Amino acid sequence: MDVNGETVKMDTAARIVDDRTYIPVRFVAEALGFEVDYLTDTNQN
């Protein structure tokens, strides 16, 4: 992934399914300057 001219390696690949490209949203959000965090106490089973 290219972020502001710098190559950043993602730990997962984009996928194409039924002519649609799916990308890992976390990497896009972080590239745009957002902070992404996982909250374990909000995960309900």
Residue pairs with C-beta under 8 A, 6 or more apart in sequence:
1 7
1 8
1 9
1 10
1 27
1 31
2 8
3 31
8 27
8 31
10 24
10 27
12 24
14 21
14 22
14 23
14 24
15 21
15 22
16 22
26 36
29 36
30 36
